[in-house]
Amino acid sequence: MGGPVYREELNVGKPTVTDNYYVCNKELSIEEFAKYIRQHWGIENKLHYVKDVTMREDFTTKRRNPFIFSFCMAAVLNIMRVKNETNISEALHINGMRLSECIEKYREIL
């Protein structure tokens, strides 16, 4: 199963429509298909976008074992979300983006 999905969004203040095509190896109803696509974008928006933009992961100079660094950033995000931080950027700024300070602050849930 597969099909096009049209997304409307604001890109630098201008409305933009993008065509995305999704393919799935299961037979799904339209509602189920839409649900899985929303879940995919939920992960993209809540994890990858935050790591890329807020934590500037794409600009990191970590070249040896970058997955460990990425895992640590994801762990920090998860800890902050468990503690109901509503503004990840602000929480990172307050903690100075230092993993050790974040761990110390949220130690009780570890």
C-alpha positions as CSV (number, residue, x, y, z in Angstrom):
1,M,0.0,0.0,0.0
2,G,1.2,3.5,-0.6
3,G,0.1,6.9,-1.6
4,P,0.7,10.6,-1.7
5,V,0.3,12.9,1.2
6,Y,0.1,16.6,0.7
7,R,1.4,18.8,3.6
8,E,0.7,22.5,4.0
9,E,3.1,24.5,6.2
10,L,4.6,27.9,6.6
11,N,8.1,28.1,5.4
12,V,9.8,31.4,6.2
13,G,6.3,33.0,6.5
14,K,5.1,31.7,3.1
15,P,2.6,28.9,2.7
16,T,4.2,25.9,1.1
17,V,2.6,22.7,-0.1
18,T,4.8,19.6,-0.3
19,D,4.1,16.2,-1.8
20,N,5.3,13.2,0.2
21,Y,4.9,9.6,-0.9
22,Y,4.7,6.8,1.6
23,V,4.9,3.1,0.9
24,C,3.8,0.3,3.4
25,N,3.9,-3.5,3.0
26,K,0.7,-3.9,5.0
27,E,-2.9,-3.4,3.8
28,L,-4.2,-0.5,5.9
29,S,-7.3,1.6,6.0
30,I,-6.9,5.3,5.1
31,E,-7.4,6.1,8.8
32,E,-4.7,3.7,9.9
33,F,-2.3,4.8,7.1
34,A,-2.8,8.5,8.2
35,K,-2.2,7.5,11.9
36,Y,1.2,5.8,11.1
37,I,2.3,8.9,9.0
38,R,1.4,11.2,11.9
39,Q,3.3,9.0,14.3
40,H,6.3,9.1,12.0
41,W,6.2,12.9,11.9
42,G,5.6,13.0,15.7
43,I,9.0,11.3,16.1
44,E,10.6,13.6,13.6
45,N,9.3,16.7,15.3
46,K,9.8,15.6,18.9
47,L,13.2,14.0,18.5
48,H,15.1,14.6,15.3
49,Y,14.1,18.3,14.9
50,V,15.0,19.1,18.5
51,K,18.4,17.4,18.2
52,D,19.1,19.0,14.8
53,V,18.0,22.5,15.6
54,T,18.0,23.1,19.3
55,M,21.1,20.9,20.1
56,R,22.7,21.5,16.7
57,E,23.5,17.9,16.2
58,D,24.1,18.3,12.4
59,F,27.0,20.8,13.2
60,T,28.7,18.6,15.8
61,T,32.4,17.8,15.2
62,K,32.1,14.3,16.8
63,R,33.4,12.0,14.2
64,R,34.4,9.0,16.3
65,N,31.4,7.0,17.6
66,P,28.9,9.8,16.9
67,F,26.1,7.4,17.8
68,I,27.2,7.6,21.5
69,F,27.0,11.4,21.4
70,S,23.6,11.2,19.7
71,F,22.4,8.6,22.3
72,C,23.4,10.9,25.1
73,M,21.5,13.9,23.6
74,A,18.4,11.7,23.2
75,A,18.8,10.5,26.8
76,V,18.9,14.2,28.0
77,L,15.8,15.0,26.0
78,N,14.0,12.0,27.5
79,I,15.0,13.0,31.0
80,M,13.7,16.5,30.5
81,R,10.4,15.2,29.1
82,V,9.9,12.9,32.0
83,K,10.4,15.9,34.3
84,N,7.8,17.8,32.2
85,E,10.1,20.4,30.8
86,T,7.9,22.4,28.4
87,N,10.7,24.4,26.7
88,I,13.6,22.2,25.8
89,S,15.7,25.1,24.4
90,E,15.3,27.1,27.6
91,A,16.1,24.0,29.8
92,L,19.2,23.3,27.8
93,H,20.3,27.0,28.2
94,I,19.7,26.9,31.9
95,N,21.8,23.8,32.2
96,G,24.4,25.1,29.9
97,M,24.0,22.1,27.6
98,R,26.2,20.2,30.0
99,L,25.2,16.5,30.2
100,S,26.7,16.2,33.7
101,E,24.6,19.1,35.0
102,C,21.4,17.7,33.4
103,I,22.1,14.3,35.0
104,E,22.7,15.9,38.4
105,K,19.5,18.0,38.2
106,Y,17.4,15.0,37.2
107,R,19.3,12.3,39.2
108,E,16.2,11.1,41.1
109,I,14.7,9.6,38.0
110,L,17.8,7.8,37.0
